[in-house]
Amino acid sequence: MQVNADFEDLPIFGVDVEMEYQGPQGQKHSKSWTFQKPDHIERFESFLDGGGGEVTYSYVVNYKGQSDAYRSPPLKTKSNLSINVGDLGVWRLDVSVGDVNFTQVASAQVEIIYDDGQGTRVVKQCTLTDQAREHAIREVIFKPRTKPCKVHVKYLMKDGSEIEIDQKDCEGEQLYINDPFQARTVSVRTRGDFDNMIDTLFVDMVYDEPANKLHQTKSLAFSKQGSRFADWTFPVIDEPAGKLSYTGNILFKNGEAQPIADPDVRGNTLLLGPDVLEVQIEPDLIDWTKVKLATVTLSYEDLGNQIAHNDTFTLRKGGAPITWSVGIKDKNKRSYKVLAKYFLDGGARKEIGPTDSTDEVLVLEQPAA
């Protein structure tokens, strides 16, 4: 048997251990020792006397500077015995800085509470900084530790703000205080015609965690001359409890402005811009042995929203795929007109349309002879 404790580090003067054994056929055999070093090992021997070898033991812990002692109840064992720190009536806890970013955090005020629910309650506080990164708790509680301790941390930020969080309960003898933040990245992408229609897209994003008093903001502007996309990386504490929102405006080249907003953004990718009507022009059914050249004019009108847009495309054999895109304000209004002109082999010309279509893939067919 031995007492597995650092007597120099802990407020323990010594541990008195008494052990006894009595088999059904013999007399009681007992012995006692006093332990004051962790490498002090004793051995108990007795004849079995018809028994199974289970011994009874108890111990008394005497503390430095304390008149009271802890007396254990009678305990039993059949194997080698090691009385550990948690059995000695001492709350031993080492508090250390983990991965705190002290470029953002000025200090961390830590409150640690041990409450066994049976009358023993101890509250300890310490302040951790970049210069003071460790704190030791060695508290006599006169009974074995049976419950985890609760940890509350107040982070004093260098910008003057405060963040308070409850960390997970600590069950062991080592507590690491880590950075309160994790990183979240939101990717912002834009859509729409920045060449002809959109001048600038402005967006103001806000992230809030009310329970943690965390408030983050970011303003972005997108234009043809500038960037069409951006990533915003910001610190969060409890992302599921946080809320991301945005408001903004789309400034069009004709001077009009369209507000945009989402009070509760889900996900980490934002696609911002006016609604878009996008049409893929598919000329594969044209017989290029009979058609030398073709043009197609696509027109979209929404006079109520002051939109009138048309484009003409030239189609040739082996030409690159063509996609027509136009910004719209009424997402339910997606009809457009199609005018196709075919320049046939031999000099003839054929014109079809204008016809209405809502197809997102516009298939141009060979004109009838």
C-alpha positions in Angstrom: 0.0 0.0 0.0 1.0 3.6 -0.5 -0.5 7.1 -0.5 -0.2 8.6 -4.1 0.0 12.3 -3.2 2.6 15.0 -3.4 3.0 15.9 0.3 5.1 18.9 -0.4 2.6 20.4 -2.9 -0.6 19.5 -0.9 -1.6 20.8 2.5 -1.3 17.3 4.0 0.9 16.6 7.0 0.5 12.8 7.0 -1.9 9.9 6.4 -2.4 7.3 9.1 -3.6 4.0 7.7 -4.8 1.0 9.7 -5.4 -2.4 8.2 -6.7 -5.6 9.7 -7.7 -9.1 8.6 -9.4 -12.0 10.4 -10.1 -15.3 8.8 -13.0 -17.6 10.1 -10.5 -19.9 11.8 -7.9 -17.5 13.2 -7.4 -14.4 15.3 -7.6 -10.8 14.1 -4.3 -9.4 12.7 -3.9 -5.6 12.4 -1.2 -3.1 11.7 -1.0 0.7 11.2 1.4 3.1 9.5 1.9 6.8 8.9 2.6 8.0 5.4 4.4 11.3 4.6 6.0 10.6 1.3 4.5 9.3 -2.0 7.3 6.7 -2.4 6.7 5.2 1.0 5.4 1.7 0.4 4.3 -0.8 3.2 3.3 -4.4 3.0 0.6 -6.2 5.1 0.8 -9.9 5.5 -1.5 -12.4 7.3 -2.4 -16.1 7.2 -5.6 -16.7 5.3 -7.0 -18.8 8.1 -9.6 -20.2 5.8 -10.7 -16.8 4.5 -10.7 -15.2 1.1 -8.1 -12.5 1.8 -10.3 -9.5 1.9 -8.9 -6.9 4.3 -10.5 -4.0 6.1 -8.8 -0.7 6.2 -9.4 2.9 7.2 -7.3 6.0 7.2 -7.0 9.4 8.8 -5.8 12.5 6.9 -4.0 15.1 9.0 -3.7 18.6 7.3 -1.1 21.3 7.7 -2.4 24.1 9.8 -5.7 22.4 10.5 -7.0 21.0 13.8 -9.6 18.9 12.1 -8.8 15.7 10.2 -10.7 13.5 7.8 -11.5 10.0 9.0 -12.6 7.5 6.3 -15.2 4.9 7.0 -14.1 1.2 7.1 -13.2 0.1 3.5 -12.4 -3.2 2.0 -9.9 -4.5 -0.6 -8.4 -7.7 -1.8 -5.6 -6.2 -3.9 -2.8 -3.7 -3.6 -4.0 -0.4 -2.2 -3.2 3.1 -3.4 -4.9 6.0 -1.7 -5.1 8.8 -4.2 -5.4 12.6 -4.0 -9.1 12.5 -4.6 -9.6 10.3 -1.5 -7.7 12.6 0.9 -10.3 15.4 1.4 -8.3 17.9 -0.7 -9.6 19.8 -3.7 -6.6 19.9 -6.0 -6.9 21.8 -9.3 -4.3 23.3 -11.6 -5.7 26.1 -13.8 -3.7 26.9 -17.0 -4.1 29.0 -20.1 -4.9 27.0 -23.2 -5.2 28.6 -26.6 -6.3 32.1 -25.5 -5.5 34.8 -28.1 -4.1 37.6 -26.0 -4.0 39.9 -28.9 -7.8 40.1 -28.5 -8.2 39.1 -24.8 -6.7 41.4 -22.1 -7.5 38.9 -19.2 -9.7 36.0 -18.2 -11.5 36.1 -14.9 -12.2 32.6 -13.8 -14.7 31.5 -11.1 -14.6 27.9 -10.1 -17.2 26.4 -7.8 -17.1 23.0 -6.1 -20.4 21.9 -4.5 -21.0 18.3 -3.5 -24.6 19.0 -2.7 -24.1 17.8 0.9 -23.0 21.0 2.6 -19.5 21.5 1.1 -19.3 24.5 -1.2 -16.1 26.3 -2.1 -15.8 29.2 -4.6 -12.4 30.1 -6.0 -11.5 32.9 -8.3 -8.4 33.8 -10.3 -7.3 36.1 -13.1 -5.3 34.8 -16.0 -3.3 37.0 -18.3 -0.5 36.6 -20.9 2.0 37.2 -18.0 0.1 35.1 -15.4 -0.9 31.9 -17.2 -1.3 29.5 -14.3 -3.1 29.2 -10.9 -3.2 26.4 -8.4 -6.0 25.5 -6.1 -5.2 23.4 -3.0 -8.2 23.5 -0.8 -9.0 21.3 2.2 -12.6 20.1 2.0 -12.4 17.3 4.7 -14.0 14.7 2.5 -13.3 13.0 -0.8 -14.2 14.9 -3.9 -17.3 13.4 -5.5 -18.6 16.0 -7.9 -17.1 17.9 -10.9 -16.6 21.6 -10.4 -18.4 24.3 -12.4 -16.4 26.9 -14.4 -17.5 30.4 -15.3 -15.2 32.7 -17.3 -15.4 36.4 -18.0 -13.2 37.6 -20.8 -12.2 41.2 -20.7 -11.4 42.2 -24.3 -8.8 44.7 -25.4 -11.6 46.7 -27.1 -13.3 47.2 -23.7 -16.1 44.7 -24.3 -16.8 41.7 -22.0 -17.7 38.1 -22.8 -19.1 35.7 -20.2 -19.4 32.0 -20.8 -19.9 28.8 -18.8 -17.4 26.2 -19.7 -17.9 22.5 -19.4 -17.7 21.0 -15.9 -14.2 20.0 -14.9 -13.9 16.5 -13.4 -10.2 16.1 -13.3 -7.3 17.9 -11.6 -6.3 20.0 -14.7 -8.4 22.8 -16.1 -7.5 24.6 -19.3 -9.0 28.0 -20.1 -9.2 28.3 -23.9 -10.1 31.1 -26.3 -13.8 31.9 -26.2 -13.9 32.2 -30.0 -14.2 29.9 -33.0 -14.0 31.2 -36.5 -17.0 31.3 -38.9 -16.6 32.2 -42.6 -19.4 33.5 -44.7 -18.9 33.6 -48.5 -20.7 36.4 -50.3 -21.2 36.0 -54.0 -23.1 38.4 -56.4 -25.2 37.8 -59.5 -26.7 40.1 -62.1 -25.6 42.2 -65.1 -22.9 44.5 -63.7 -22.0 45.6 -67.3 -25.3 47.1 -68.3 -27.7 47.1 -65.4 -26.1 47.2 -61.9 -23.8 49.9 -60.8 -23.1 48.9 -57.1 -24.4 46.4 -54.7 -24.1 47.4 -51.0 -24.6 45.0 -48.1 -24.4 45.4 -44.3 -24.1 42.1 -42.4 -24.7 41.7 -38.7 -23.9 38.7 -36.4 -25.3 38.6 -32.9 -25.1 36.2 -29.9 -27.2 38.0 -27.3 -26.5 35.5 -24.5 -22.8 36.1 -24.9 -23.1 39.8 -25.7 -21.3 39.3 -28.9 -22.0 41.8 -31.8 -20.1 41.7 -35.1 -20.7 43.8 -38.3 -19.3 44.0 -41.8 -20.1 46.3 -44.7 -19.2 45.4 -48.3 -19.7 47.0 -51.7 -19.5 45.1 -55.1 -19.2 46.7 -58.5 -17.9 46.0 -62.0 -14.7 47.8 -61.3 -14.2 46.2 -57.9 -14.7 42.6 -56.6 -17.8 40.5 -57.3 -17.2 38.3 -54.3 -15.8 38.4 -50.7 -15.4 36.2 -47.6 -16.1 37.5 -44.1 -14.4 35.6 -41.3 -15.4 36.5 -37.8 -15.3 35.1 -34.3 -18.2 33.2 -32.7 -18.7 31.6 -29.4 -21.9 29.6 -29.7 -22.7 29.5 -33.4 -26.0 27.5 -33.1 -27.3 30.3 -30.8 -26.1 33.1 -33.0 -28.0 35.0 -35.7 -26.7 36.3 -39.0 -28.7 38.9 -40.9 -28.1 41.5 -43.6 -29.6 44.5 -45.2 -28.5 46.4 -48.3 -29.3 48.1 -51.6 -28.8 47.4 -55.3 -28.0 50.7 -57.1 -28.8 50.4 -60.8 -27.2 52.4 -63.6 -30.5 54.2 -64.3 -30.4 55.7 -60.8 -32.9 53.4 -59.2 -32.3 51.5 -55.9 -33.7 48.1 -54.8 -33.5 47.2 -51.1 -32.4 43.6 -50.2 -32.6 42.0 -46.8 -32.6 38.7 -44.9 -33.3 38.8 -41.2 -32.2 35.2 -40.5 -29.5 33.8 -42.8 -29.1 30.1 -43.0 -25.8 28.6 -44.2 -22.5 30.2 -45.0 -22.9 31.2 -48.6 -24.9 34.3 -49.7 -25.9 34.9 -53.3 -26.8 38.5 -53.6 -28.3 40.5 -56.4 -31.5 40.9 -58.3 -33.5 38.0 -59.5 -32.1 36.8 -62.9 -33.8 35.4 -65.9 -31.1 33.2 -67.6 -31.6 31.5 -70.9 -29.3 29.0 -72.6 -29.4 29.2 -76.4 -29.2 25.7 -78.0 -28.6 25.7 -81.8 -27.8 22.0 -82.3 -30.9 21.3 -84.4 -29.9 23.8 -87.1 -28.7 22.1 -90.3 -25.6 24.1 -91.0 -25.3 22.6 -94.4 -28.4 24.6 -95.3 -28.0 27.6 -93.0 -25.0 29.9 -93.4 -25.8 32.2 -90.5 -28.5 32.8 -87.9 -29.3 35.6 -85.5 -31.7 35.4 -82.5 -33.0 38.5 -80.6 -34.3 38.0 -77.1 -36.4 40.7 -75.5 -37.7 41.1 -71.9 -40.1 43.8 -70.8 -41.6 44.6 -67.4 -42.9 48.1 -67.8 -44.3 48.3 -64.3 -40.7 48.0 -63.0 -39.3 50.1 -65.9 -37.3 47.2 -67.4 -36.9 46.9 -71.2 -34.0 44.7 -72.3 -33.1 43.0 -75.6 -30.0 41.5 -77.0 -29.2 40.0 -80.4 -26.8 37.1 -80.8 -25.2 35.7 -84.0 -25.0 31.9 -84.4 -22.5 30.1 -86.6 -21.5 26.5 -87.1 -19.1 25.5 -84.3 -19.7 28.6 -82.3 -19.3 28.8 -78.5 -22.4 28.2 -76.3 -24.4 31.4 -75.5 -26.2 32.2 -72.3 -28.5 35.3 -72.1 -28.9 36.8 -68.6 -31.1 39.7 -67.6 -31.9 41.1 -64.1 -35.6 41.1 -63.2 -37.6 42.5 -60.3 -40.7 40.4 -60.5 -39.6 36.8 -60.1 -43.0 35.6 -61.3 -42.6 37.4 -64.6 -40.3 35.3 -66.7 -41.8 35.4 -70.2 -39.6 36.8 -73.0 -39.9 37.2 -76.8 -37.8 35.4 -79.4 -37.1 36.6 -82.9 -34.9 34.2 -85.0 -33.5 35.0 -88.5 -31.9 32.4 -90.7 -29.7 33.3 -93.7 -29.9 30.2 -95.9 -27.5 28.8 -98.5 -28.3 30.5 -101.8 -29.2 33.9 -100.4 -32.7 33.3 -99.1 -33.7 34.6 -95.7 -36.2 33.1 -93.2 -37.6 34.9 -90.1 -39.5 33.3 -87.3 -41.3 35.3 -84.6 -41.4 37.1 -82.4 -42.9 34.4 -80.2 -43.3 34.2 -76.5 -41.2 31.7 -74.4 -40.5 30.8 -70.8 -37.9 28.1 -71.6 -34.6 28.3 -69.7 -33.1 26.3 -72.6 -34.1 27.8 -75.9 -33.8 25.2 -78.7 -33.6 26.8 -82.2 -34.9 24.4 -84.8 -34.2 24.2 -88.6 -36.7 26.5 -90.4 -39.2 24.9 -92.7 -38.4 25.1 -96.4 
